[in-house]
């Protein structure tokens, strides 16, 4: 592969380049690309026989119009045992995120970071305030729902997102804890539970909250199909909500927003439930094996995951962009470096779970890149041209070292310069230590009663070292080598008592932060900071449990 291949990453702001772009740049024949540890896809589904069937019907599939979205949705709902009036299918989950933002998010949205980039970028692009709740590295990136709820109320955020499992770290929240959080957020405009990777979880027999979501007026559950079925290129996903919310989204979607490939796959699924369940079971087994192999590498930290990917921290001194580029050019292995994810940095990689033969190739490549004789770790010096991935590493550093005060200082400087839409920085002692500034003060009418905060939701206490969740069928593997404890971070400042949220305001003009504050775009735009290193088809609530 030429050096031009790695340059594609520098021009991709929020994601990795597509496999098609990598193949075009490298000049490789179709199917001869690198081993893909980047795109989180099920490697065992569809089966080879299913691919052969689709290939045999390719001319018919791509020649004719698909059925209407209502027809395809009805078939999917029959498989999942869901009422069609509670479901909207989209051309990929990102299409549904776009419509959720346009139709259901009024002025502000809270989201833990790091997470899937569209949850921060999409509302920011439409001029809404994005309140980012930083997940702490020292806590294994676990989300404390009680503190997250306090954060939401202190900011007065109107819409809330939780990804379960979270991308990129794979962190999992028990179902009952999520249901309690949904109830505690009953006074918010919207609560989104993104379950795009939940099919790969095995921590509970019935982990999904889709049944509970349909009974609540402000909850939407987002589900992916491309990731689970190993077909990212088809672009199909769905959301589940009460009929009113689902109907608002469904009414805005084009009649033929789903393509003929999506229709063909959905109608094939009824006959392939057992194969699908077995594929999920194999991914869970591979996750255990891959965790053990990576954990044995000196200095590499592997965080517990319930997704089909693992979040890893590189050894001290290693820098992710250099590791990624060398893995691709020297070993033809594609990995996801996470420096362009808000709340993460180039110290972290996300590695997709793959079969054991591929994992052996990954581990061999990492051993040579990180510890190879005469080569040293992939550690570029300061200011060596890797700034394209250091923007969110700078945010990570601010959160790590100043607990948000650096961002408030940036806000103060911007406000002093007269930038439109920015509020003055909060007075000393008024911040809540969340890594983002408070919005401008808005008077609250005395008649508005304070909204009580949610009761603390019990959360599992992370151990000193990440350990994998137990799978349904244990796989013998060597004991992981001892890992150094994560570097400590300053303890977050105390949260103020929950306050009544401000009265509703009108829509915010595009590009202007709602009610003041720093948006994700302005955070990314700051500079001057150095980067720091089965039987049958299972229903929706327990999809994939069989087998």
Kinemage of the C-alpha trace (Angstrom):
@kinemage 1
@onewidth
@group {chain A} dominant
@subgroup {mainchain}
@vectorlist {calphas} color= white
{ca unk a 1} P 0.000 0.000 0.000
{ca unk a 2} L 1.201 3.487 -0.779
{ca unk a 3} L 1.622 6.280 1.710
{ca unk a 4} L -1.432 7.935 0.123
{ca unk a 5} L -3.633 5.369 1.837
{ca unk a 6} L -2.848 6.595 5.342
{ca unk a 7} L -3.347 10.189 4.188
{ca unk a 8} L -7.045 9.373 3.751
{ca unk a 9} L -7.397 9.388 7.542
{ca unk a 10} L -6.223 12.988 7.744
{ca unk a 11} L -9.071 14.164 5.520
{ca unk a 12} L -11.753 12.219 7.432
{ca unk a 13} L -12.853 14.454 10.298
{ca unk a 14} L -15.176 12.251 12.338
{ca unk a 15} L -14.812 8.713 11.039
{ca unk a 16} L -12.470 6.350 9.248
{ca unk a 17} L -12.336 6.274 5.432
{ca unk a 18} L -14.559 3.699 3.771
{ca unk a 19} L -13.202 0.357 2.639
{ca unk a 20} L -14.040 1.376 -0.943
{ca unk a 21} L -11.899 4.517 -0.610
{ca unk a 22} L -9.003 2.503 0.817
{ca unk a 23} L -9.269 -0.022 -2.023
{ca unk a 24} L -9.312 2.728 -4.685
{ca unk a 25} L -6.294 4.481 -3.200
{ca unk a 26} L -4.266 1.295 -2.792
{ca unk a 27} L -5.141 -0.110 -6.220
{ca unk a 28} L -5.990 -3.498 -4.732
{ca unk a 29} L -8.452 -5.858 -6.342
{ca unk a 30} L -11.910 -6.240 -4.820
{ca unk a 31} L -11.820 -8.449 -1.754
{ca unk a 32} L -8.056 -8.074 -1.364
{ca unk a 33} L -8.166 -5.266 1.185
{ca unk a 34} L -6.756 -5.248 4.712
{ca unk a 35} L -8.070 -7.356 7.580
{ca unk a 36} L -10.791 -5.120 8.982
{ca unk a 37} L -10.696 -4.478 12.743
{ca unk a 38} L -12.280 -1.050 12.195
{ca unk a 39} L -15.897 -1.475 11.019
{ca unk a 40} L -18.015 -3.137 13.774
{ca unk a 41} L -19.753 -5.801 11.696
{ca unk a 42} L -20.857 -9.376 12.440
{ca unk a 43} L -18.311 -11.566 10.560
{ca unk a 44} L -20.482 -14.716 10.685
{ca unk a 45} L -23.714 -13.467 9.137
{ca unk a 46} L -25.077 -13.713 6.492
{ca unk a 47} L -23.883 -17.255 5.905
{ca unk a 48} L -22.068 -18.150 2.661
{ca unk a 49} L -25.247 -19.840 1.425
{ca unk a 50} L -27.221 -16.640 2.009
{ca unk a 51} L -24.639 -14.608 0.084
{ca unk a 52} L -24.875 -17.123 -2.767
{ca unk a 53} L -28.651 -16.723 -2.826
{ca unk a 54} L -28.371 -12.931 -2.953
{ca unk a 55} L -25.747 -13.141 -5.701
{ca unk a 56} L -28.019 -15.382 -7.750
{ca unk a 57} L -30.820 -12.818 -7.530
{ca unk a 58} L -28.639 -9.715 -7.938
{ca unk a 59} L -30.097 -8.671 -11.304
{ca unk a 60} L -33.652 -8.862 -9.993
{ca unk a 61} L -32.801 -7.093 -6.725
{ca unk a 62} L -31.120 -4.057 -8.268
{ca unk a 63} L -33.398 -3.741 -11.309
{ca unk a 64} L -36.781 -3.184 -9.672
{ca unk a 65} L -38.241 -0.837 -7.130
{ca unk a 66} L -38.496 -2.203 -3.596
{ca unk a 67} L -41.804 -2.510 -1.796
{ca unk a 68} L -42.921 0.420 0.320
{ca unk a 69} L -41.297 0.968 3.688
{ca unk a 70} L -44.596 -0.014 5.343
{ca unk a 71} L -44.442 -3.467 3.745
{ca unk a 72} L -40.834 -4.068 4.773
{ca unk a 73} L -41.489 -2.733 8.282
{ca unk a 74} L -44.493 -5.015 8.695
{ca unk a 75} L -42.349 -8.050 7.840
{ca unk a 76} L -39.640 -7.038 10.299
{ca unk a 77} L -42.227 -6.428 13.028
{ca unk a 78} L -43.666 -9.874 12.438
{ca unk a 79} L -40.228 -11.357 13.105
{ca unk a 80} L -39.561 -9.233 16.184
{ca unk a 81} L -43.107 -9.437 17.584
{ca unk a 82} L -43.463 -5.654 17.651
{ca unk a 83} L -46.547 -3.596 16.705
{ca unk a 84} L -45.846 -1.827 13.369
{ca unk a 85} L -47.357 1.436 14.634
{ca unk a 86} L -44.514 1.617 17.187
{ca unk a 87} L -41.714 1.137 14.637
{ca unk a 88} L -40.058 3.318 12.006
{ca unk a 89} L -37.417 1.869 9.672
{ca unk a 90} L -34.684 4.063 8.246
{ca unk a 91} L -31.934 3.978 5.673
{ca unk a 92} L -29.397 3.306 8.403
{ca unk a 93} L -29.530 4.430 12.025
{ca unk a 94} L -27.899 7.730 11.080
{ca unk a 95} L -30.955 8.675 9.010
{ca unk a 96} L -33.100 8.070 12.071
{ca unk a 97} L -30.728 10.100 14.276
{ca unk a 98} L -31.099 12.966 11.797
{ca unk a 99} L -34.904 12.876 11.993
{ca unk a 100} L -34.871 12.486 15.780
{ca unk a 101} L -32.783 15.654 15.946
{ca unk a 102} L -34.986 17.619 13.546
{ca unk a 103} L -38.339 16.524 14.952
{ca unk a 104} L -37.866 15.696 18.624
{ca unk a 105} L -34.858 17.631 19.976
{ca unk a 106} L -35.979 21.149 20.797
{ca unk a 107} L -32.902 23.088 21.878
{ca unk a 108} L -30.377 20.990 23.808
{ca unk a 109} L -29.191 17.414 24.111
{ca unk a 110} L -27.034 15.682 26.728
{ca unk a 111} L -24.743 12.827 25.782
{ca unk a 112} L -21.913 11.004 27.594
{ca unk a 113} L -18.583 11.158 25.773
{ca unk a 114} L -16.813 9.442 24.183
{ca unk a 115} L -19.631 7.936 22.133
{ca unk a 116} L -20.906 7.602 18.561
{ca unk a 117} L -20.024 10.883 16.864
{ca unk a 118} L -23.415 11.586 15.287
{ca unk a 119} L -24.953 12.047 18.741
{ca unk a 120} L -22.699 15.053 19.318
{ca unk a 121} L -22.307 16.341 15.765
{ca unk a 122} L -25.858 16.067 14.387
{ca unk a 123} L -27.584 18.375 16.926
{ca unk a 124} L -24.625 20.743 16.872
{ca unk a 125} L -25.003 21.061 13.103
{ca unk a 126} L -28.593 22.258 13.580
{ca unk a 127} L -27.623 24.905 16.144
{ca unk a 128} L -28.520 23.088 19.340
{ca unk a 129} L -26.494 23.005 22.525
{ca unk a 130} L -24.736 19.690 23.176
{ca unk a 131} L -24.056 19.066 26.867
{ca unk a 132} L -21.259 16.519 27.006
{ca unk a 133} L -20.861 14.413 30.151
{ca unk a 134} L -17.279 13.054 30.244
{ca unk a 135} L -16.810 9.391 31.091
{ca unk a 136} L -13.756 9.053 33.306
{ca unk a 137} L -10.832 6.891 32.225
{ca unk a 138} L -10.016 6.140 35.871
{ca unk a 139} L -13.473 4.610 36.252
{ca unk a 140} L -13.143 2.408 33.192
{ca unk a 141} L -15.415 4.791 31.217
{ca unk a 142} L -18.413 3.485 33.177
{ca unk a 143} L -21.520 5.706 33.069
{ca unk a 144} L -22.939 6.627 36.497
{ca unk a 145} L -26.627 7.170 35.700
{ca unk a 146} L -27.343 9.008 38.968
{ca unk a 147} L -24.637 11.605 38.359
{ca unk a 148} L -25.604 11.842 34.697
{ca unk a 149} L -29.164 12.649 35.774
{ca unk a 150} L -27.870 15.356 38.131
{ca unk a 151} L -25.819 16.785 35.261
{ca unk a 152} L -28.878 16.885 32.999
{ca unk a 153} L -30.940 18.767 35.594
{ca unk a 154} L -28.154 21.193 36.486
{ca unk a 155} L -27.783 22.107 32.818
{ca unk a 156} L -31.511 22.191 32.132
{ca unk a 157} L -31.005 19.868 29.166
{ca unk a 158} L -34.233 18.913 27.402
{ca unk a 159} L -33.167 15.711 25.548
{ca unk a 160} L -30.972 12.878 26.829
{ca unk a 161} L -29.057 10.087 25.083
{ca unk a 162} L -27.687 6.839 26.519
{ca unk a 163} L -25.907 4.286 24.311
{ca unk a 164} L -26.059 0.724 25.619
{ca unk a 165} L -23.533 -0.774 24.981
{ca unk a 166} L -21.602 2.421 24.427
{ca unk a 167} L -19.406 2.955 21.380
{ca unk a 168} L -16.350 2.926 21.541
{ca unk a 169} L -15.816 1.379 25.007
{ca unk a 170} L -18.564 -1.273 25.035
{ca unk a 171} L -19.765 -0.270 28.517
{ca unk a 172} L -23.045 -1.909 29.526
{ca unk a 173} L -25.889 -0.746 31.785
{ca unk a 174} L -28.308 -3.276 33.361
{ca unk a 175} L -31.862 -3.139 32.077
{ca unk a 176} L -33.486 -2.238 35.391
{ca unk a 177} L -31.036 0.607 35.942
{ca unk a 178} L -31.963 2.016 32.530
{ca unk a 179} L -35.690 1.685 33.212
{ca unk a 180} L -35.220 3.595 36.463
{ca unk a 181} L -33.299 6.294 34.607
{ca unk a 182} L -36.041 6.568 31.982
{ca unk a 183} L -38.589 7.116 34.738
{ca unk a 184} L -36.370 9.703 36.444
{ca unk a 185} L -36.195 11.580 33.124
{ca unk a 186} L -39.979 11.534 32.616
{ca unk a 187} L -40.060 15.353 32.717
{ca unk a 188} L -37.574 15.717 29.822
{ca unk a 189} L -38.699 16.215 26.241
{ca unk a 190} L -36.954 13.082 25.006
{ca unk a 191} L -34.881 10.121 26.198
{ca unk a 192} L -33.052 8.107 23.519
{ca unk a 193} L -31.646 4.668 24.319
{ca unk a 194} L -29.330 3.668 21.481
{ca unk a 195} L -29.185 -0.142 21.433
{ca unk a 196} L -27.303 -0.431 18.137
{ca unk a 197} L -24.883 -3.033 19.549
{ca unk a 198} L -27.133 -4.718 22.108
{ca unk a 199} L -27.485 -7.911 20.071
{ca unk a 200} L -23.909 -8.801 20.994
{ca unk a 201} L -24.446 -8.461 24.763
{ca unk a 202} L -24.789 -11.507 26.986
{ca unk a 203} L -24.851 -9.921 30.458
{ca unk a 204} L -28.626 -10.468 30.716
{ca unk a 205} L -31.122 -12.777 29.043
{ca unk a 206} L -33.512 -9.908 28.165
{ca unk a 207} L -31.383 -6.748 27.952
{ca unk a 208} L -33.512 -4.528 25.692
{ca unk a 209} L -35.889 -1.810 26.942
{ca unk a 210} L -38.050 -1.746 23.788
{ca unk a 211} L -41.135 -3.054 25.595
{ca unk a 212} L -40.801 -0.380 28.300
{ca unk a 213} L -40.180 2.348 25.719
{ca unk a 214} L -43.485 1.727 23.947
{ca unk a 215} L -45.337 2.490 27.193
{ca unk a 216} L -43.658 5.857 27.829
{ca unk a 217} L -44.456 9.146 26.095
{ca unk a 218} L -40.889 10.447 25.703
{ca unk a 219} L -38.638 7.410 25.082
{ca unk a 220} L -37.183 6.246 21.762
{ca unk a 221} L -35.065 3.096 21.356
{ca unk a 222} L -32.753 2.968 18.354
{ca unk a 223} L -31.712 -0.394 16.902
{ca unk a 224} L -29.288 -1.282 14.102
{ca unk a 225} L -29.624 -4.052 11.545
{ca unk a 226} L -26.494 -3.567 9.436
{ca unk a 227} L -24.130 -4.156 12.376
{ca unk a 228} L -25.936 -7.236 13.637
{ca unk a 229} L -26.479 -8.802 10.230
{ca unk a 230} L -22.967 -8.005 8.948
{ca unk a 231} L -24.350 -5.765 6.193
{ca unk a 232} L -23.276 -2.170 6.829
{ca unk a 233} L -23.477 -1.405 3.122
{ca unk a 234} L -27.225 -2.028 2.909
{ca unk a 235} L -28.014 0.771 5.395
{ca unk a 236} L -31.049 -0.215 7.425
{ca unk a 237} L -32.100 0.212 11.034
{ca unk a 238} L -35.224 0.951 13.057
{ca unk a 239} L -36.533 2.776 16.081
{ca unk a 240} L -39.178 1.743 18.599
{ca unk a 241} L -41.357 4.219 20.520
{ca unk a 242} L -44.959 4.872 21.470
{ca unk a 243} L -47.204 5.268 18.396
{ca unk a 244} L -47.232 9.074 18.577
{ca unk a 245} L -43.446 9.458 18.529
{ca unk a 246} L -42.857 6.669 16.016
{ca unk a 247} L -45.606 8.098 13.804
{ca unk a 248} L -44.003 11.560 13.732
{ca unk a 249} L -40.769 10.097 12.393
{ca unk a 250} L -42.457 7.638 10.053
{ca unk a 251} L -44.571 10.409 8.503
{ca unk a 252} L -41.430 12.286 7.423
{ca unk a 253} L -39.649 9.359 5.794
{ca unk a 254} L -39.850 8.877 1.996
{ca unk a 255} L -42.068 6.062 0.801
{ca unk a 256} L -39.089 4.243 -0.722
{ca unk a 257} L -36.386 5.110 1.788
{ca unk a 258} L -35.462 1.400 2.046
{ca unk a 259} L -33.718 -0.256 -0.895
{ca unk a 260} L -34.329 -3.612 -2.529
{ca unk a 261} L -31.354 -5.237 -0.823
{ca unk a 262} L -32.810 -4.288 2.564
{ca unk a 263} L -36.161 -5.766 1.553
{ca unk a 264} L -34.581 -8.977 0.319
{ca unk a 265} L -32.580 -9.479 3.521
{ca unk a 266} L -35.544 -8.769 5.802
{ca unk a 267} L -37.669 -11.333 3.977
{ca unk a 268} L -34.829 -13.888 4.098
{ca unk a 269} L -34.509 -13.644 7.883
{ca unk a 270} L -37.565 -15.723 8.729
{ca unk a 271} L -35.785 -18.819 7.427
{ca unk a 272} L -32.410 -18.070 9.027
{ca unk a 273} L -33.097 -17.333 12.691
{ca unk a 274} L -30.979 -20.251 14.007
{ca unk a 275} L -27.972 -19.236 11.890
{ca unk a 276} L -28.251 -15.664 13.122
{ca unk a 277} L -28.421 -16.742 16.773
{ca unk a 278} L -25.359 -18.969 16.285
{ca unk a 279} L -23.445 -16.076 14.723
{ca unk a 280} L -24.055 -13.888 17.793
{ca unk a 281} L -23.019 -16.735 20.069
{ca unk a 282} L -19.744 -17.109 18.163
{ca unk a 283} L -19.014 -13.370 18.354
{ca unk a 284} L -19.414 -13.526 22.149
{ca unk a 285} L -16.994 -16.474 22.346
{ca unk a 286} L -14.505 -14.633 20.119
{ca unk a 287} L -14.774 -11.566 22.362
{ca unk a 288} L -13.509 -13.604 25.330
{ca unk a 289} L -10.633 -15.074 23.357
{ca unk a 290} L -9.646 -11.725 21.843
{ca unk a 291} L -9.770 -10.021 25.254
{ca unk a 292} L -7.408 -12.626 26.695
{ca unk a 293} L -4.913 -12.346 23.837
{ca unk a 294} L -4.809 -8.542 23.889
{ca unk a 295} L -4.621 -8.395 27.681
{ca unk a 296} L -1.417 -10.448 27.529
{ca unk a 297} L 0.393 -7.655 25.647
{ca unk a 298} L 2.580 -5.656 28.087
{ca unk a 299} L 1.176 -2.250 28.968
{ca unk a 300} L -2.020 -2.651 26.903
{ca unk a 301} L -5.265 -2.045 28.839
{ca unk a 302} L -8.436 -3.752 27.582
{ca unk a 303} L -11.739 -2.395 28.911
{ca unk a 304} L -14.730 -4.683 29.554
{ca unk a 305} L -17.114 -4.707 26.602
{ca unk a 306} L -20.549 -6.055 25.754
{ca unk a 307} L -20.312 -4.909 22.138
{ca unk a 308} L -18.637 -6.600 19.195
{ca unk a 309} L -15.533 -4.458 19.731
{ca unk a 310} L -12.912 -3.808 22.403
{ca unk a 311} L -11.624 -0.423 23.589
{ca unk a 312} L -7.917 -0.563 24.377
{ca unk a 313} L -5.432 1.920 25.817
{ca unk a 314} L -2.003 1.732 24.241
{ca unk a 315} L 1.139 1.382 26.356
{ca unk a 316} L 2.642 4.549 27.785
{ca unk a 317} L 4.392 6.496 25.028
{ca unk a 318} L 2.612 4.849 22.100
{ca unk a 319} L 0.558 7.131 19.849
{ca unk a 320} L -2.467 5.784 18.040
{ca unk a 321} L -2.100 7.433 14.638
{ca unk a 322} L 1.411 6.054 14.216
{ca unk a 323} L 0.268 2.606 15.378
{ca unk a 324} L -2.692 2.717 12.992
{ca unk a 325} L -0.604 3.795 9.999
{ca unk a 326} L 2.085 1.170 10.579
{ca unk a 327} L -0.461 -1.594 11.169
{ca unk a 328} L -2.066 -0.717 7.833
{ca unk a 329} L 1.049 -0.244 5.722
{ca unk a 330} L 3.275 -2.931 7.259
{ca unk a 331} L 0.752 -5.595 8.278
{ca unk a 332} L -2.352 -4.813 6.171
{ca unk a 333} L -4.515 -4.629 9.303
{ca unk a 334} L -7.015 -1.772 9.634
{ca unk a 335} L -7.692 -0.515 13.188
{ca unk a 336} L -9.795 2.374 14.526
{ca unk a 337} L -7.722 5.073 16.207
{ca unk a 338} L -10.010 7.130 18.462
{ca unk a 339} L -8.290 10.531 18.599
{ca unk a 340} L -11.131 12.180 16.676
{ca unk a 341} L -13.770 11.069 19.164
{ca unk a 342} L -14.700 13.758 21.682
{ca unk a 343} L -13.628 12.624 25.143
{ca unk a 344} L -11.031 10.209 23.778
{ca unk a 345} L -7.512 10.663 22.412
{ca unk a 346} L -4.886 8.996 20.268
{ca unk a 347} L -3.946 6.809 23.224
{ca unk a 348} L -6.951 4.594 22.431
{ca unk a 349} L -7.944 2.129 19.714
{ca unk a 350} L -11.284 0.429 19.110
{ca unk a 351} L -10.783 -3.080 17.776
{ca unk a 352} L -13.641 -5.078 16.276
{ca unk a 353} L -14.113 -8.670 17.456
{ca unk a 354} L -13.062 -11.053 14.699
{ca unk a 355} L -12.298 -14.781 14.290
{ca unk a 356} L -9.259 -16.170 16.092
{ca unk a 357} L -7.096 -16.477 12.970
{ca unk a 358} L -7.505 -12.736 12.321
{ca unk a 359} L -6.839 -11.930 15.994
{ca unk a 360} L -3.543 -13.813 15.848
{ca unk a 361} L -2.532 -11.610 12.916
{ca unk a 362} L -3.599 -8.479 14.821
{ca unk a 363} L -1.642 -9.440 17.935
{ca unk a 364} L 1.450 -10.337 15.905
{ca unk a 365} L 1.340 -6.964 14.170
{ca unk a 366} L 0.870 -5.064 17.434
{ca unk a 367} L 3.806 -6.909 18.989
{ca unk a 368} L 6.079 -5.823 16.142
{ca unk a 369} L 4.803 -2.234 15.989
{ca unk a 370} L 4.821 -1.653 19.753
{ca unk a 371} L 7.810 -3.707 20.873
{ca unk a 372} L 9.766 -4.665 17.733
{ca unk a 373} L 13.537 -4.864 18.140
{ca unk a 374} L 15.262 -1.781 16.827
{ca unk a 375} L 12.009 -0.063 15.968
{ca unk a 376} L 10.684 1.066 19.352
{ca unk a 377} L 7.105 1.984 20.072
{ca unk a 378} L 5.231 4.083 17.530
{ca unk a 379} L 5.773 7.359 19.366
{ca unk a 380} L 6.144 10.556 17.314
{ca unk a 381} L 7.520 13.592 19.085
{ca unk a 382} L 5.523 16.776 19.772
{ca unk a 383} L 4.243 18.728 16.781
{ca unk a 384} L 5.168 16.072 14.215
{ca unk a 385} L 2.181 16.467 11.954
{ca unk a 386} L -0.396 14.343 13.757
{ca unk a 387} L -2.558 17.275 14.785
{ca unk a 388} L -5.419 16.056 12.624
{ca unk a 389} L -6.354 13.665 15.436
{ca unk a 390} L -5.367 15.793 18.397
{ca unk a 391} L -8.389 18.102 18.578
{ca unk a 392} L -10.366 15.920 20.903
{ca unk a 393} L -7.208 14.853 22.692
{ca unk a 394} L -6.913 18.524 23.674
{ca unk a 395} L -10.438 18.371 25.071
{ca unk a 396} L -9.477 15.190 26.903
{ca unk a 397} L -6.485 16.986 28.408
{ca unk a 398} L -8.614 19.913 29.573
{ca unk a 399} L -11.073 17.573 31.261
{ca unk a 400} L -8.227 15.557 32.775
{ca unk a 401} L -6.145 18.435 34.140
{ca unk a 402} L -8.570 21.295 34.800
{ca unk a 403} L -11.906 19.521 35.197
{ca unk a 404} L -13.491 22.000 32.837
{ca unk a 405} L -11.947 25.276 33.986
{ca unk a 406} L -9.886 25.521 30.815
{ca unk a 407} L -13.030 25.402 28.711
{ca unk a 408} L -14.599 28.130 30.807
{ca unk a 409} L -11.530 30.266 30.184
{ca unk a 410} L -11.919 29.713 26.442
{ca unk a 411} L -15.558 30.739 26.705
{ca unk a 412} L -14.610 33.871 28.611
{ca unk a 413} L -12.048 34.879 25.990
{ca unk a 414} L -14.526 34.264 23.186
{ca unk a 415} L -17.276 36.215 24.920
{ca unk a 416} L -14.870 39.081 25.561
{ca unk a 417} L -14.139 39.193 21.853
{ca unk a 418} L -17.793 39.747 21.129
{ca unk a 419} L -18.458 36.461 19.351
{ca unk a 420} L -22.190 36.096 18.690
{ca unk a 421} L -24.146 33.558 20.663
{ca unk a 422} L -21.698 33.104 23.530
{ca unk a 423} L -22.424 33.792 27.153
{ca unk a 424} L -19.904 35.119 29.624
{ca unk a 425} L -18.006 32.519 31.625
{ca unk a 426} L -19.640 31.551 34.935
{ca unk a 427} L -18.332 33.236 38.029
{ca unk a 428} L -15.789 31.284 40.079
{ca unk a 429} L -17.398 28.577 42.146
{ca unk a 430} L -20.488 28.286 39.964
{ca unk a 431} L -19.183 25.523 37.670
{ca unk a 432} L -20.224 21.956 38.139
{ca unk a 433} L -16.941 20.395 37.087
{ca unk a 434} L -18.285 18.425 34.157
{ca unk a 435} L -15.824 19.416 31.499
{ca unk a 436} L -18.257 21.860 29.822
{ca unk a 437} L -19.347 25.396 30.815
{ca unk a 438} L -22.760 26.195 32.214
{ca unk a 439} L -25.186 28.086 29.943
{ca unk a 440} L -25.921 31.727 30.539
{ca unk a 441} L -28.042 32.340 33.617
{ca unk a 442} L -31.757 32.387 32.869
{ca unk a 443} L -34.206 33.624 35.538
{ca unk a 444} L -36.669 31.032 36.748
{ca unk a 445} L -40.191 32.141 37.617
{ca unk a 446} L -40.991 31.644 41.318
{ca unk a 447} L -44.122 29.688 40.443
{ca unk a 448} L -42.087 26.914 38.857
{ca unk a 449} L -41.443 24.224 41.446
{ca unk a 450} L -38.074 22.598 41.661
{ca unk a 451} L -37.884 19.211 40.016
{ca unk a 452} L -36.476 16.599 42.399
{ca unk a 453} L -33.453 14.720 41.197
{ca unk a 454} L -33.580 10.987 40.524
{ca unk a 455} L -32.732 8.530 43.237
{ca unk a 456} L -29.236 7.115 42.790
{ca unk a 457} L -29.245 4.119 40.502
{ca unk a 458} L -27.002 1.295 41.776
{ca unk a 459} L -24.045 0.884 39.494
{ca unk a 460} L -21.415 -1.845 39.443
{ca unk a 461} L -18.201 -0.681 41.074
{ca unk a 462} L -15.355 -1.033 38.569
{ca unk a 463} L -12.413 -3.064 39.756
{ca unk a 464} L -8.835 -1.929 39.553
{ca unk a 465} L -8.420 -3.721 36.259
{ca unk a 466} L -10.905 -4.186 33.384
{ca unk a 467} L -12.115 -7.753 33.102
{ca unk a 468} L -14.337 -9.288 30.415
{ca unk a 469} L -17.937 -10.103 31.114
{ca unk a 470} L -18.545 -13.843 31.371
{ca unk a 471} L -19.975 -15.328 28.220
{ca unk a 472} L -22.534 -18.095 27.960
{ca unk a 473} L -19.888 -20.686 27.073
{ca unk a 474} L -16.474 -20.157 28.747
{ca unk a 475} L -13.476 -20.392 26.471
{ca unk a 476} L -10.231 -21.549 28.151
{ca unk a 477} L -7.465 -19.012 27.706
{ca unk a 478} L -4.250 -18.031 29.418
{ca unk a 479} L -4.485 -15.662 32.346
{ca unk a 480} L -3.947 -12.010 31.273
{ca unk a 481} L -0.682 -10.402 32.230
{ca unk a 482} L -0.930 -7.858 35.081
{ca unk a 483} L -1.820 -4.420 33.791
{ca unk a 484} L -0.883 -1.033 35.250
{ca unk a 485} L -3.722 0.795 36.912
{ca unk a 486} L -5.198 3.693 34.877
{ca unk a 487} L -3.707 7.071 35.656
{ca unk a 488} L -5.722 8.911 38.319
{ca unk a 489} L -7.719 11.959 37.337
{ca unk a 490} L -8.894 14.818 39.553
{ca unk a 491} L -12.112 13.999 41.376
{ca unk a 492} L -15.077 15.827 39.824
{ca unk a 493} L -16.349 18.812 41.745
{ca unk a 494} L -19.596 18.450 43.640
{ca unk a 495} L -22.808 18.967 41.770
{ca unk a 496} L -25.217 21.654 42.930
{ca unk a 497} L -28.699 20.568 44.032
{ca unk a 498} L -31.094 20.035 41.122
{ca unk a 499} L -32.867 23.215 40.089
{ca unk a 500} L -35.990 23.952 38.137
{ca unk a 501} L -35.277 24.057 34.437
{ca unk a 502} L -35.726 27.392 32.656
{ca unk a 503} L -38.856 28.258 30.694
{ca unk a 504} L -38.926 27.065 27.111
{ca unk a 505} L -37.434 29.373 24.528
{ca unk a 506} L -37.901 29.575 20.781
{ca unk a 507} L -35.816 27.713 18.222
{ca unk a 508} L -32.162 28.662 18.080
{ca unk a 509} L -30.914 30.008 14.731
{ca unk a 510} L -28.616 27.574 12.892
{ca unk a 511} L -24.999 27.780 13.984
{ca unk a 512} L -25.715 29.616 17.253
{ca unk a 513} L -25.298 27.751 20.545
{ca unk a 514} L -28.658 27.553 22.311
{ca unk a 515} L -28.791 29.793 25.402
{ca unk a 516} L -25.026 30.334 25.339
{ca unk a 517} L -22.315 27.785 26.034
{ca unk a 518} L -19.652 26.077 23.981
{ca unk a 519} L -20.763 23.718 21.216
{ca unk a 520} L -18.871 20.685 19.969
{ca unk a 521} L -17.823 22.639 16.875
{ca unk a 522} L -16.154 25.381 18.901
{ca unk a 523} L -14.475 22.794 21.128
{ca unk a 524} L -13.013 21.080 18.098
{ca unk a 525} L -11.957 24.431 16.687
{ca unk a 526} L -9.749 25.368 19.629
{ca unk a 527} L -6.006 25.001 19.184
{ca unk a 528} L -2.729 25.795 20.887
{ca unk a 529} L -2.959 22.702 23.072
{ca unk a 530} L -0.635 19.749 22.581
{ca unk a 531} L -2.034 16.278 22.094
{ca unk a 532} L -1.711 13.890 25.042
{ca unk a 533} L -0.632 10.691 24.637
{ca unk a 534} P -31.115 -21.361 18.355
{ca unk a 535} L -34.413 -22.212 17.409
{ca unk a 536} L -36.773 -19.905 15.590
{ca unk a 537} L -36.431 -16.149 15.294
{ca unk a 538} L -36.147 -14.461 18.720
{ca unk a 539} L -38.353 -11.475 19.587
{ca unk a 540} L -37.039 -7.936 20.033
{ca unk a 541} L -36.635 -7.896 23.828
{ca unk a 542} L -34.373 -10.944 23.811
{ca unk a 543} L -33.201 -11.033 20.204
{ca unk a 544} L -30.364 -13.450 19.703
{ca unk a 545} L -30.671 -15.234 23.065
{ca unk a 546} L -31.334 -18.587 21.462
{ca unk a 547} L -28.592 -20.849 20.201
